[in-house]
Amino acid sequence: HETGVLVPPGSVVDLEQQIEAVLNDPGLSSRLRTTAQLAVQERFTMGRMVSAYEQLYIHMIEAADG
């Protein structure tokens, strides 16, 4: 899924060009928004978040006991 644009670190010119491209292209902006929204909905479900915290707590308890 394409959820954004990448630019080389420190490249202000490339960053400016990509920002302008997204702002000036409603289709691109809409596609990025839609795919980003779907990615968040898939990756950050309540079940996944609960499971991640549960694993973190288990790891912390085991480390404290160890």
Salt bridges, closest charged atoms under 4 A:
none
